[in-house]
């Protein structure tokens, strides 16, 4: 979609599912659906991303930054914050770990203890991150880039010949026409 104007995946409401603080400002990435909100009708977008784990959130961010209209859907009831433990990520992924409270420790390399009793050393540098904060930061980056993020939505069907995906939420289906599916 480079060179084309980016358009939201109409008719989606950009405030759909966004958490609000008590003062009405946008809150953290733990989007929760408001009572009575659901999907209906048909949407079109340049890129449909199914799953908002680290890879899906990174894909949604990259596509939105490139100017594509992006709809990213997640089957879980909230966005980000699935893992509640520290995790190692290599330096290239560390670009996504620049948010506050994400990096716990920088790592120059690692010693791996294998099942056969041997040890190997790895010089792969990286970071130990707070995985919950890392996932939430990726969601925030996607949203800031302009991707439309939705949760509690099940990918239930695909017609690749027509570039159509069927999504379900609260027992209602919706057809999304896409140019690229991730």
MDTraj code that builds the backbone (N, CA, C; nanometers):
import mdtraj as md
import numpy as np

residues = "UNK UNK UNK UNK UNK UNK UNK UNK UNK UNK UNK UNK UNK UNK UNK UNK UNK UNK UNK UNK UNK UNK UNK UNK UNK UNK UNK UNK UNK UNK UNK UNK UNK UNK UNK UNK UNK UNK UNK UNK UNK UNK UNK UNK UNK UNK UNK UNK UNK UNK UNK UNK UNK UNK UNK UNK UNK UNK UNK UNK UNK UNK UNK UNK UNK UNK UNK UNK UNK UNK UNK UNK UNK UNK UNK UNK UNK UNK UNK UNK UNK UNK UNK UNK UNK UNK UNK UNK UNK UNK UNK UNK UNK UNK UNK UNK UNK UNK UNK UNK UNK UNK UNK UNK UNK UNK UNK UNK UNK UNK UNK UNK UNK UNK UNK UNK UNK UNK UNK UNK UNK UNK UNK UNK UNK UNK UNK UNK UNK UNK UNK UNK UNK UNK UNK UNK UNK UNK UNK UNK UNK UNK UNK UNK UNK UNK UNK UNK UNK UNK UNK UNK UNK UNK UNK UNK UNK UNK UNK UNK UNK UNK UNK UNK UNK UNK UNK UNK UNK UNK UNK UNK UNK UNK UNK UNK UNK UNK UNK UNK UNK UNK".split()
xyz = np.array([
    [0.0814, -0.1183, 0.0000],
    [0.0000, 0.0000, 0.0000],
    [0.0862, 0.1253, 0.0000],
    [0.2140, 0.1124, -0.0303],
    [0.2994, 0.2294, -0.0349],
    [0.2526, 0.3214, -0.1456],
    [0.2546, 0.4510, -0.1158],
    [0.2125, 0.5474, -0.2155],
    [0.0623, 0.5717, -0.2173],
    [-0.0151, 0.4868, -0.1503],
    [-0.1596, 0.5056, -0.1433],
    [-0.1938, 0.5659, -0.0075],
    [-0.3016, 0.6368, -0.0014],
    [-0.3404, 0.6936, 0.1275],
    [-0.3942, 0.5828, 0.2170],
    [-0.3553, 0.5895, 0.3446],
    [-0.4012, 0.4895, 0.4407],
    [-0.5430, 0.5251, 0.4850],
    [-0.6294, 0.4274, 0.4884],
    [-0.7649, 0.4481, 0.5357],
    [-0.7936, 0.3452, 0.6428],
    [-0.8677, 0.3850, 0.7439],
    [-0.9059, 0.2922, 0.8491],
    [-0.9952, 0.1849, 0.7908],
    [-1.0023, 0.0729, 0.8562],
    [-1.0870, -0.0376, 0.8118],
    [-1.2312, -0.0043, 0.8473],
    [-1.2917, 0.0847, 0.7724],
    [-1.4289, 0.1306, 0.7982],
    [-1.5227, 0.0114, 0.7989],
    [-1.6254, 0.0062, 0.8779],
    [-1.6799, 0.1107, 0.9626],
    [-1.6351, 0.1009, 1.1076],
    [-1.5149, 0.0597, 1.1367],
    [-1.4714, 0.0419, 1.2741],
    [-1.4601, 0.1746, 1.3472],
    [-1.5023, 0.1762, 1.4705],
    [-1.4905, 0.2931, 1.5569],
    [-1.3521, 0.2900, 1.6199],
    [-1.2686, 0.3940, 1.6025],
    [-1.1332, 0.3905, 1.6577],
    [-1.1310, 0.3808, 1.8095],
    [-1.2378, 0.4140, 1.8781],
    [-1.2408, 0.4034, 2.0235],
    [-1.2895, 0.2659, 2.0706],
    [-1.3276, 0.1797, 1.9763],
    [-1.3808, 0.0473, 2.0062],
    [-1.2828, -0.0310, 2.0924],
    [-1.3246, -0.0686, 2.2101],
    [-1.2448, -0.1555, 2.2946],
    [-1.1323, -0.0875, 2.3693],
    [-1.1100, 0.0412, 2.3511],
    [-0.9991, 0.1065, 2.4199],
    [-1.0346, 0.1306, 2.5651],
    [-0.9387, 0.1010, 2.6512],
    [-0.9550, 0.1260, 2.7928],
    [-0.9415, 0.2760, 2.8177],
    [-1.0235, 0.3301, 2.9024],
    [-1.0162, 0.4715, 2.9378],
    [-0.9795, 0.4839, 3.0847],
    [-0.8942, 0.5810, 3.1156],
    [-0.8644, 0.6143, 3.2537],
    [-0.9819, 0.6931, 3.3108],
    [-0.9804, 0.7174, 3.4421],
    [-1.0894, 0.7914, 3.5057],
    [-1.1064, 0.9306, 3.4476],
    [-0.9979, 0.9906, 3.3973],
    [-1.0077, 1.1248, 3.3402],
    [-1.0509, 1.1234, 3.1940],
    [-1.0787, 1.0051, 3.1363],
    [-1.1237, 0.9940, 2.9984],
    [-1.0120, 0.9779, 2.8979],
    [-0.8865, 0.9882, 2.9436],
    [-0.7749, 0.9705, 2.8512],
    [-0.7568, 0.8233, 2.8187],
    [-0.6863, 0.7971, 2.7066],
    [-0.6615, 0.6582, 2.6666],
    [-0.5787, 0.5893, 2.7731],
    [-0.6154, 0.4679, 2.8045],
    [-0.5471, 0.3936, 2.9088],
    [-0.4489, 0.2936, 2.8522],
    [-0.4085, 0.1951, 2.9324],
    [-0.3104, 0.0971, 2.8898],
    [-0.3647, 0.0048, 2.7813],
    [-0.2782, -0.0828, 2.7336],
    [-0.3123, -0.1670, 2.6194],
    [-0.4066, -0.2811, 2.6541],
    [-0.4532, -0.2912, 2.7756],
    [-0.5427, -0.4001, 2.8136],
    [-0.6844, -0.3678, 2.7684],
    [-0.7038, -0.3599, 2.6375],
    [-0.8339, -0.3232, 2.5805],
    [-0.9412, -0.4180, 2.6295],
    [-1.0524, -0.3638, 2.6700],
    [-1.1674, -0.4426, 2.7095],
    [-1.2885, -0.3922, 2.6335],
    [-1.3692, -0.4834, 2.5844],
    [-1.4904, -0.4445, 2.5128],
    [-1.5896, -0.3844, 2.6101],
    [-1.6570, -0.2816, 2.5656],
    [-1.7641, -0.2247, 2.6455],
    [-1.8907, -0.3053, 2.6186],
    [-1.9745, -0.3108, 2.7169],
    [-2.1004, -0.3855, 2.7058],
    [-2.1771, -0.3422, 2.5813],
    [-2.2230, -0.4389, 2.5052],
    [-2.3042, -0.4110, 2.3886],
    [-2.2264, -0.3892, 2.2608],
    [-2.0936, -0.3779, 2.2679],
    [-2.0154, -0.3576, 2.1460],
    [-1.9837, -0.4915, 2.0820],
    [-1.9969, -0.4987, 1.9519],
    [-1.9581, -0.6180, 1.8797],
    [-1.9334, -0.5822, 1.7343],
    [-1.9044, -0.6833, 1.6550],
    [-1.8786, -0.6621, 1.5137],
    [-2.0071, -0.6814, 1.4354],
    [-2.0142, -0.6143, 1.3243],
    [-2.1268, -0.6337, 1.2330],
    [-2.0842, -0.5884, 1.0955],
    [-2.1420, -0.6498, 0.9934],
    [-2.1190, -0.6024, 0.8575],
    [-1.9914, -0.6536, 0.7931],
    [-1.9450, -0.5770, 0.6963],
    [-1.8278, -0.6138, 0.6178],
    [-1.7269, -0.5005, 0.6246],
    [-1.6007, -0.5360, 0.6348],
    [-1.4924, -0.4387, 0.6371],
    [-1.3934, -0.4694, 0.5271],
    [-1.3166, -0.3700, 0.4921],
    [-1.2065, -0.3875, 0.3982],
    [-1.0824, -0.3277, 0.4603],
    [-0.9685, -0.3917, 0.4381],
    [-0.8421, -0.3381, 0.4857],
    [-0.7304, -0.3903, 0.3958],
    [-0.6181, -0.3219, 0.4004],
    [-0.5029, -0.3669, 0.3233],
    [-0.4448, -0.4941, 0.3830],
    [-0.4287, -0.4943, 0.5156],
    [-0.3646, -0.6072, 0.5838],
    [-0.4519, -0.6522, 0.7001],
    [-0.4824, -0.7813, 0.7019],
    [-0.5513, -0.8435, 0.8149],
    [-0.4486, -0.9279, 0.8882],
    [-0.4276, -0.8983, 1.0159],
    [-0.3341, -0.9742, 1.0986],
    [-0.4164, -1.0578, 1.1953],
    [-0.3944, -1.1884, 1.1949],
    [-0.4661, -1.2793, 1.2839],
    [-0.3705, -1.3231, 1.3941],
    [-0.3982, -1.2803, 1.5149],
    [-0.3149, -1.3122, 1.6302],
    [-0.2257, -1.1953, 1.6658],
    [-0.2326, -1.1516, 1.7904],
    [-0.1543, -1.0374, 1.8344],
    [-0.0518, -1.0748, 1.9399],
    [0.0174, -1.1880, 1.9153],
    [0.1365, -1.2179, 1.9928],
    [0.2488, -1.1283, 1.9418],
    [0.3716, -1.1520, 1.9835],
    [0.4821, -1.0665, 1.9399],
    [0.4964, -1.0571, 1.7877],
    [0.4834, -1.1664, 1.7159],
    [0.4991, -1.1624, 1.5696],
    [0.3838, -1.0867, 1.5036],
    [0.2607, -1.1120, 1.5467],
    [0.1459, -1.0437, 1.4891],
    [0.1482, -0.8944, 1.5184],
    [0.1835, -0.8579, 1.6421],
    [0.1901, -0.7155, 1.6770],
    [0.2998, -0.6457, 1.5974],
    [0.4144, -0.7123, 1.5804],
    [0.5231, -0.6530, 1.5009],
    [0.4812, -0.6376, 1.3546],
    [0.4101, -0.7362, 1.3004],
    [0.3631, -0.7282, 1.1618],
    [0.2615, -0.6154, 1.1460],
    [0.1707, -0.6012, 1.2422],
    [0.0704, -0.4945, 1.2370],
    [0.1386, -0.3579, 1.2417],
    [0.2388, -0.3440, 1.3262],
    [0.3120, -0.2176, 1.3380],
    [0.3828, -0.1844, 1.2077],
    [0.4547, -0.2820, 1.1520],
    [0.5305, -0.2584, 1.0284],
    [0.4382, -0.2214, 0.9130],
    [0.3271, -0.2918, 0.9001],
    [0.2341, -0.2631, 0.7900],
    [0.1716, -0.1249, 0.8061],
    [0.1322, -0.0903, 0.9285],
    [0.0715, 0.0410, 0.9512],
    [0.1730, 0.1529, 0.9265],
    [0.2967, 0.1327, 0.9701],
    [0.4006, 0.2333, 0.9461],
    [0.4287, 0.2504, 0.7969],
    [0.4071, 0.1449, 0.7181],
    [0.4284, 0.1517, 0.5729],
    [0.3095, 0.2171, 0.5018],
    [0.2064, 0.2532, 0.5771],
    [0.0930, 0.3222, 0.5179],
    [-0.0272, 0.2352, 0.4882],
    [-0.0229, 0.1087, 0.5237],
    [-0.1360, 0.0189, 0.4986],
    [-0.2441, 0.0391, 0.6040],
    [-0.3690, 0.0175, 0.5648],
    [-0.4759, 0.0108, 0.6643],
    [-0.4716, -0.1302, 0.7206],
    [-0.4655, -0.1399, 0.8530],
    [-0.4416, -0.2675, 0.9197],
    [-0.5534, -0.2954, 1.0184],
    [-0.6087, -0.4160, 1.0097],
    [-0.6994, -0.4680, 1.1111],
    [-0.6301, -0.5888, 1.1709],
    [-0.6055, -0.5846, 1.3019],
    [-0.5409, -0.6959, 1.3711],
    [-0.6378, -0.7501, 1.4746],
    [-0.6598, -0.8818, 1.4729],
    [-0.7574, -0.9443, 1.5621],
    [-0.6909, -1.0491, 1.6488],
    [-0.7422, -1.0642, 1.7691],
    [-0.6908, -1.1592, 1.8677],
    [-0.8076, -1.2335, 1.9293],
    [-0.7929, -1.3640, 1.9466],
    [-0.9022, -1.4445, 2.0015],
    [-0.9150, -1.4316, 2.1536],
    [-0.8052, -1.3950, 2.2209],
    [-0.8112, -1.3807, 2.3666],
    [-0.8966, -1.2604, 2.4057],
    [-0.9368, -1.2560, 2.5327],
    [-1.0262, -1.1513, 2.5800],
    [-0.9555, -1.0190, 2.6062],
    [-0.8232, -1.0178, 2.6044],
    [-0.7498, -0.8928, 2.6230],
    [-0.6268, -0.8962, 2.5330],
    [-0.5694, -0.7797, 2.5127],
    [-0.4519, -0.7675, 2.4261],
    [-0.3270, -0.7561, 2.5105],
    [-0.2245, -0.8354, 2.4750],
    [-0.0965, -0.8303, 2.5453],
    [-0.1043, -0.8939, 2.6819],
    [0.0142, -0.9106, 2.7410],
    [0.0201, -0.9534, 2.8792],
    [-0.0168, -1.0970, 2.9069],
    [0.0111, -1.1893, 2.8158],
    [-0.0224, -1.3297, 2.8391],
    [0.0790, -1.3959, 2.9323],
    [0.2073, -1.3781, 2.9022],
    [0.3126, -1.4404, 2.9816],
    [0.3417, -1.3545, 3.1036],
    [0.3676, -1.4182, 3.2140],
    [0.3953, -1.3454, 3.3372],
    [0.5298, -1.3905, 3.3930],
    [0.6318, -1.3934, 3.3067],
    [0.7640, -1.4380, 3.3486],
    [0.8692, -1.3650, 3.2659],
    [0.9942, -1.3622, 3.3161],
    [1.1001, -1.3025, 3.2342],
    [1.1304, -1.3912, 3.1146],
    [1.1797, -1.3310, 3.0072],
    [1.2125, -1.4074, 2.8874],
    [1.3295, -1.3406, 2.8165],
    [1.4152, -1.4204, 2.7542],
    [1.5271, -1.3680, 2.6781],
    [1.4821, -1.3359, 2.5362],
    [1.5242, -1.2195, 2.4864],
    [1.5043, -1.1859, 2.3465],
    [1.6370, -1.1379, 2.2898],
    [1.6687, -1.1731, 2.1639],
    [1.7944, -1.1278, 2.1029],
    [1.7903, -0.9785, 2.0708],
    [1.9077, -0.9200, 2.0522],
    [1.9201, -0.7767, 2.0278],
    [1.8275, -0.7242, 1.9183],
    [1.8136, -0.7905, 1.8007],
    [1.7250, -0.7328, 1.6989],
    [1.5818, -0.7097, 1.7490],
    [1.5306, -0.7980, 1.8327],
    [1.3971, -0.7775, 1.8894],
    [1.3985, -0.6715, 1.9979],
    [1.5181, -0.6405, 2.0476],
    [1.5314, -0.5398, 2.1520],
    [1.4858, -0.4029, 2.1082],
    [1.4797, -0.3796, 1.9782],
    [1.4270, -0.2526, 1.9282],
    [1.2833, -0.2332, 1.9739],
    [1.2123, -0.3442, 1.9948],
    [1.0737, -0.3383, 2.0399],
    [1.0636, -0.3364, 2.1921],
    [1.1783, -0.3417, 2.2597],
    [1.1782, -0.3481, 2.4057],
    [1.2169, -0.2145, 2.4678],
    [1.2056, -0.1074, 2.3932],
    [1.2499, 0.0231, 2.4413],
    [1.1493, 0.0925, 2.5319],
    [1.0344, 0.0340, 2.5537],
    [0.9342, 0.0953, 2.6400],
    [0.9773, 0.0829, 2.7861],
    [0.9206, 0.1684, 2.8684],
    [0.9529, 0.1708, 3.0104],
    [0.9175, 0.0374, 3.0772],
    [1.0018, -0.0075, 3.1674],
    [0.9798, -0.1274, 3.2498],
    [0.9836, -0.2580, 3.1714],
    [1.0415, -0.2591, 3.0522],
    [1.0454, -0.3823, 2.9735],
    [1.1751, -0.4580, 2.9983],
    [1.2904, -0.3929, 2.9823],
    [1.4192, -0.4612, 2.9964],
    [1.4531, -0.4779, 3.1441],
    [1.4801, -0.6019, 3.1814],
    [1.5206, -0.6329, 3.3175],
    [1.6733, -0.6362, 3.3263],
    [1.7381, -0.6949, 3.2237],
    [1.8836, -0.7118, 3.2265],
    [1.9360, -0.7279, 3.0845],
    [2.0518, -0.6686, 3.0569],
    [2.1204, -0.6902, 2.9294],
    [2.2070, -0.8154, 2.9413],
    [2.2133, -0.8937, 2.8329],
    [2.2874, -1.0191, 2.8320],
    [2.3895, -1.0150, 2.7189],
    [2.5159, -1.0481, 2.7493],
    [2.6205, -1.0516, 2.6466],
    [2.6266, -1.1884, 2.5785],
    [2.5865, -1.2920, 2.6477],
    [2.5894, -1.4276, 2.5939],
    [2.5279, -1.5221, 2.6960],
    [2.5323, -1.6500, 2.6660],
    [2.4696, -1.7478, 2.7553],
    [2.5467, -1.8784, 2.7542],
    [2.5398, -1.9508, 2.8630],
    [2.5922, -2.0869, 2.8708],
    [2.4722, -2.1806, 2.8722],
    [2.4683, -2.2691, 2.7748],
    [2.3575, -2.3634, 2.7612],
    [2.3977, -2.4992, 2.8163],
    [2.3203, -2.5511, 2.9094],
    [2.3413, -2.6838, 2.9667],
    [2.2478, -2.7806, 2.8947],
    [2.3059, -2.8726, 2.8193],
    [2.2286, -2.9646, 2.7364],
    [2.1913, -3.0906, 2.8131],
    [2.0915, -3.1621, 2.7638],
    [2.0437, -3.2841, 2.8296],
    [2.1519, -3.3902, 2.8412],
    [2.2482, -3.3932, 2.7481],
    [2.3535, -3.4960, 2.7537],
    [2.4649, -3.4594, 2.8510],
    [2.4493, -3.3512, 2.9254],
    [2.5473, -3.3120, 3.0259],
    [2.6533, -3.2144, 2.9776],
    [2.6584, -3.1871, 2.8490],
    [2.7583, -3.0937, 2.7975],
    [2.7069, -2.9498, 2.8073],
    [2.8001, -2.8574, 2.7961],
    [2.7670, -2.7146, 2.7972],
    [2.8201, -2.6506, 2.6698],
    [2.7464, -2.5559, 2.6197],
    [2.7928, -2.4770, 2.5054],
    [2.7749, -2.3305, 2.5402],
    [2.8635, -2.2486, 2.4890],
    [2.8540, -2.1048, 2.5104],
    [2.8016, -2.0384, 2.3839],
    [2.7184, -1.9407, 2.4034],
    [2.6628, -1.8634, 2.2937],
    [2.6952, -1.7166, 2.3170],
    [2.7396, -1.6497, 2.2140],
    [2.7693, -1.5075, 2.2257],
    [2.6550, -1.4213, 2.1743],
    [2.5356, -1.4777, 2.1649],
    [2.4186, -1.4043, 2.1179],
    [2.3775, -1.3020, 2.2239],
    [2.3998, -1.1731, 2.1959],
    [2.3589, -1.0721, 2.2937],
    [2.2086, -1.0484, 2.2881],
    [2.1565, -1.0023, 2.3988],
    [2.0142, -0.9737, 2.4039],
    [1.9746, -0.9157, 2.5372],
    [1.8489, -0.9352, 2.5712],
    [1.7924, -0.8778, 2.6930],
    [1.7014, -0.9795, 2.7595],
    [1.6985, -0.9760, 2.8918],
    [1.5933, -1.0437, 2.9654],
    [1.4866, -0.9368, 2.9851],
    [1.3650, -0.9679, 2.9409],
    [1.2566, -0.8704, 2.9462],
    [1.1439, -0.9194, 3.0352],
    [1.0693, -0.8254, 3.0851],
    [0.9433, -0.8544, 3.1513],
    [0.8453, -0.8835, 3.0380],
    [0.8103, -1.0091, 3.0192],
    [0.7316, -1.0491, 2.9027],
    [0.5952, -0.9821, 2.8983],
    [0.5329, -0.9639, 3.0126],
    [0.4038, -0.8960, 3.0159],
    [0.4190, -0.7533, 2.9634],
    [0.5187, -0.6804, 3.0118],
    [0.5419, -0.5424, 2.9673],
    [0.5824, -0.5390, 2.8201],
    [0.6615, -0.6371, 2.7760],
    [0.7043, -0.6450, 2.6363],
    [0.5827, -0.6617, 2.5442],
    [0.4947, -0.7561, 2.5762],
    [0.3747, -0.7791, 2.4952],
    [0.2864, -0.6550, 2.4906],
    [0.2691, -0.5902, 2.6033],
    [0.1860, -0.4695, 2.6086],
    [0.2500, -0.3552, 2.5290],
    [0.3826, -0.3443, 2.5339],
    [0.4511, -0.2403, 2.4564],
    [0.4324, -0.2641, 2.3065],
    [0.4406, -0.3901, 2.2631],
    [0.4196, -0.4202, 2.1215],
    [0.2789, -0.3809, 2.0768],
    [0.1803, -0.4056, 2.1610],
    [0.0424, -0.3668, 2.1309],
    [0.0329, -0.2145, 2.1208],
    [0.0965, -0.1445, 2.2150],
    [0.0949, 0.0023, 2.2122],
    [0.1611, 0.0556, 2.0853],
    [0.2734, -0.0057, 2.0433],
    [0.3416, 0.0369, 1.9208],
    [0.2501, 0.0182, 1.8002],
    [0.1777, -0.0935, 1.7956],
    [0.0851, -0.1199, 1.6841],
    [-0.0234, -0.0144, 1.6789],
    [-0.0809, 0.0142, 1.7935],
    [-0.1881, 0.1143, 1.8000],
    [-0.1347, 0.2513, 1.7600],
    [-0.0171, 0.2888, 1.8109],
    [0.0414, 0.4199, 1.7793],
    [0.0719, 0.4329, 1.6306],
    [0.1050, 0.3213, 1.5656],
    [0.1349, 0.3232, 1.4221],
    [0.0080, 0.3369, 1.3381],
    [-0.1085, 0.3184, 1.4002],
    [-0.2346, 0.3344, 1.3283],
    [-0.3099, 0.2061, 1.3013],
    [-0.2612, 0.0926, 1.3504],
    [-0.3337, -0.0331, 1.3306],
    [-0.4607, -0.0334, 1.4157],
    [-0.5691, -0.0879, 1.3607],
    [-0.6931, -0.1072, 1.4354],
    [-0.6829, -0.2430, 1.5036],
    [-0.6915, -0.2466, 1.6359],
    [-0.6738, -0.3686, 1.7133],
    [-0.8059, -0.4099, 1.7757],
    [-0.8384, -0.5383, 1.7629],
    [-0.9620, -0.5924, 1.8191],
    [-0.9311, -0.7235, 1.8894],
    [-1.0019, -0.7478, 1.9984],
    [-0.9819, -0.8733, 2.0725],
    [-1.1136, -0.9461, 2.0917],
    [-1.1030, -1.0686, 2.1442],
    [-1.2194, -1.1534, 2.1653],
    [-1.2893, -1.1825, 2.0328],
    [-1.2082, -1.2017, 1.9282],
    [-1.2582, -1.2284, 1.7938],
    [-1.1938, -1.3570, 1.7429],
    [-1.2742, -1.4469, 1.6915],
    [-1.2254, -1.5765, 1.6429],
    [-1.2198, -1.5750, 1.4904],
    [-1.1048, -1.6107, 1.4359],
    [-1.0891, -1.6298, 1.2912],
    [-1.1542, -1.7634, 1.2597],
    [-1.2648, -1.7623, 1.1825],
    [-1.3396, -1.8865, 1.1653],
    [-1.3460, -1.9384, 1.0225],
    [-1.2998, -1.8618, 0.9253],
    [-1.3059, -1.9108, 0.7891],
    [-1.2237, -1.8257, 0.6944],
    [-1.1872, -1.8880, 0.5822],
    [-1.1048, -1.8198, 0.4834],
    [-1.1487, -1.8602, 0.3430],
    [-1.1685, -1.7616, 0.2587],
    [-1.1876, -1.7826, 0.1156],
    [-1.0735, -1.7077, 0.0478],
    [-0.9609, -1.7770, 0.0302],
    [-0.8405, -1.7139, -0.0223],
    [-0.8586, -1.6649, -0.1657],
    [-0.9411, -1.7336, -0.2435],
    [-0.9649, -1.6912, -0.3817],
    [-1.0320, -1.5540, -0.3884],
    [-1.1138, -1.5237, -0.2886],
    [-1.1843, -1.3949, -0.2865],
    [-1.1206, -1.2963, -0.1876],
    [-1.0104, -1.3369, -0.1234],
    [-0.9435, -1.2546, -0.0208],
    [-1.0421, -1.2128, 0.0874],
    [-1.1159, -1.3115, 0.1396],
    [-1.2144, -1.2874, 0.2440],
    [-1.1859, -1.3761, 0.3647],
    [-1.1956, -1.3154, 0.4805],
    [-1.1842, -1.3899, 0.6059],
    [-1.3147, -1.3720, 0.6822],
    [-1.3570, -1.4778, 0.7491],
    [-1.4759, -1.4699, 0.8331],
    [-1.4303, -1.4648, 0.9781],
    [-1.4792, -1.3640, 1.0497],
    [-1.4454, -1.3453, 1.1901],
    [-1.5730, -1.3551, 1.2719],
    [-1.5624, -1.4119, 1.3920],
    [-1.6773, -1.4262, 1.4815],
    [-1.6505, -1.3533, 1.6124],
    [-1.7527, -1.2833, 1.6594],
    [-1.7471, -1.2221, 1.7913],
    [-1.8872, -1.2220, 1.8484],
    [-1.8981, -1.2709, 1.9705],
    [-2.0278, -1.2747, 2.0398],
    [-2.1362, -1.3391, 1.9548],
    [-2.1019, -1.4447, 1.8823],
    [-2.1985, -1.5173, 1.8021],
    [-2.2347, -1.4513, 1.6699],
    [-2.1753, -1.3376, 1.6380],
    [-2.2041, -1.2672, 1.5128],
    [-2.0838, -1.2775, 1.4212],
    [-2.1093, -1.2986, 1.2936],
    [-1.9983, -1.3107, 1.1986],
    [-1.9814, -1.1822, 1.1193],
    [-1.8624, -1.1684, 1.0677],
    [-1.8263, -1.0513, 0.9885],
    [-1.7304, -1.0986, 0.8808],
    [-1.7506, -1.0500, 0.7592],
    [-1.6594, -1.0790, 0.6478],
    [-1.5646, -0.9621, 0.6336],
    [-1.4353, -0.9909, 0.6257],
    [-1.3334, -0.8880, 0.6051],
    [-1.2632, -0.9182, 0.4748],
    [-1.2605, -0.8202, 0.3859],
    [-1.1852, -0.8301, 0.2600],
    [-1.0474, -0.7702, 0.2841],
    [-0.9437, -0.8398, 0.2445],
    [-0.8073, -0.7962, 0.2714],
    [-0.7236, -0.8053, 0.1442],
    [-0.6146, -0.7319, 0.1432],
    [-0.5179, -0.7426, 0.0335],
    [-0.4041, -0.8351, 0.0717],
    [-0.3718, -0.8411, 0.2009],
    [-0.2676, -0.9313, 0.2524],
    [-0.3151, -0.9867, 0.3865],
    [-0.2863, -1.1146, 0.4086],
    [-0.3240, -1.1825, 0.5326],
    [-0.1985, -1.2292, 0.6029],
    [-0.1857, -1.1923, 0.7300],
    [-0.0706, -1.2324, 0.8121],
    [-0.1224, -1.3155, 0.9272],
])
top = md.Topology()
chain = top.add_chain()
for i, resn in enumerate(residues, 1):
    res = top.add_residue(resn, chain, resSeq=i)
    for name in ("N", "CA", "C"):
        top.add_atom(name, md.element.get_by_symbol(name[0]), res)
traj = md.Trajectory(xyz[None], top)
